[in-house]
Amino acid sequence: MANTDSSADTTGSDIQAVARVGQICALFGPHTTDLTAADVAERLGLNRTTAYRYCASLVSAGILERGRRRGTFVLGGLMLQLGMHALTRRRVLDVAPPYLADLRAAARTTSVLAVWGARGPIVSLVDEDVSRTVVVTVHRGSELDLTSAQIRVFLANLDDQTFARVTEGVSDAKRAEVEAGVFMARRNGYSLVSHAGGLFAAAAPVFDEYGICATVALLGADQMADVSPGSLHLTKLLQTAAALSDKMGGGREGKRVADL
């Protein structure tokens, strides 16, 4: 009987092609809804002919579609379908909205829920505080970088391999800074990061029965909220994370964090 296992036929070029497809898809985001082959070539260091062939092949597979602007490509129907299937697996997105609304109302600060994506936290739910003249917010679908409080909370509760992967290629100084932030998040049970312009983000972990499944965060300006240890805002954030963890079946971990 013939051997039908094709795994032996997988070549390095096949693996490289799969990785390239992932890189192309990862170029899209809230602020990058369409790309030309020239854009793809520039951002990934490819020649334009190769970039165009990849994009055209992805159109054939349904992963990309032709954009409205001439020569552009957008994410296709297959990506939408897979995205919807992936979201249905994230029960926390269905459970969290009333918790975020309560947190936002109590703190009068925008509340955010992020889940882990391919390379880091993805902003999935945002409940904006519109009671103030200035609204501090973030776009849904944004991938948060190494400066965010949310990624430090995630990394504090994920394995060392994940930390190594997301910090690959960064400078030693930056890696040390992130490592220090992760250590503090693990020790305190939350992360607090100050950003330029007097903005801050405070984040805490949400657990289900398998471990960390999301982070809940407050976004605001320094003059809007006190997030020092024991403050009303930080206490409410930790209570919200613990209550949501309990709802998700990770209550033991959530209670431990809230008690810190």
Secondary structure as GFF3:
##gff-version 3
##sequence-region A 1 260
A	DSSP	three_ten_helix	6	9	.	.	.	ID=ss1
A	DSSP	alpha_helix	12	26	.	.	.	ID=ss2
A	DSSP	beta_strand	35	36	.	.	.	ID=ss3
A	DSSP	alpha_helix	37	44	.	.	.	ID=ss4
A	DSSP	alpha_helix	48	60	.	.	.	ID=ss5
A	DSSP	beta_strand	64	66	.	.	.	ID=ss6
A	DSSP	beta_strand	72	75	.	.	.	ID=ss7
A	DSSP	alpha_helix	77	88	.	.	.	ID=ss8
A	DSSP	alpha_helix	92	95	.	.	.	ID=ss9
A	DSSP	alpha_helix	97	107	.	.	.	ID=ss10
A	DSSP	beta_strand	110	116	.	.	.	ID=ss11
A	DSSP	beta_strand	121	127	.	.	.	ID=ss12
A	DSSP	alpha_helix	149	156	.	.	.	ID=ss13
A	DSSP	alpha_helix	160	166	.	.	.	ID=ss14
A	DSSP	alpha_helix	172	188	.	.	.	ID=ss15
A	DSSP	beta_strand	191	195	.	.	.	ID=ss16
A	DSSP	three_ten_helix	196	198	.	.	.	ID=ss17
A	DSSP	beta_strand	199	208	.	.	.	ID=ss18
A	DSSP	beta_strand	211	221	.	.	.	ID=ss19
A	DSSP	three_ten_helix	222	224	.	.	.	ID=ss20
A	DSSP	alpha_helix	232	247	.	.	.	ID=ss21
A	DSSP	alpha_helix	251	259	.	.	.	ID=ss22
###
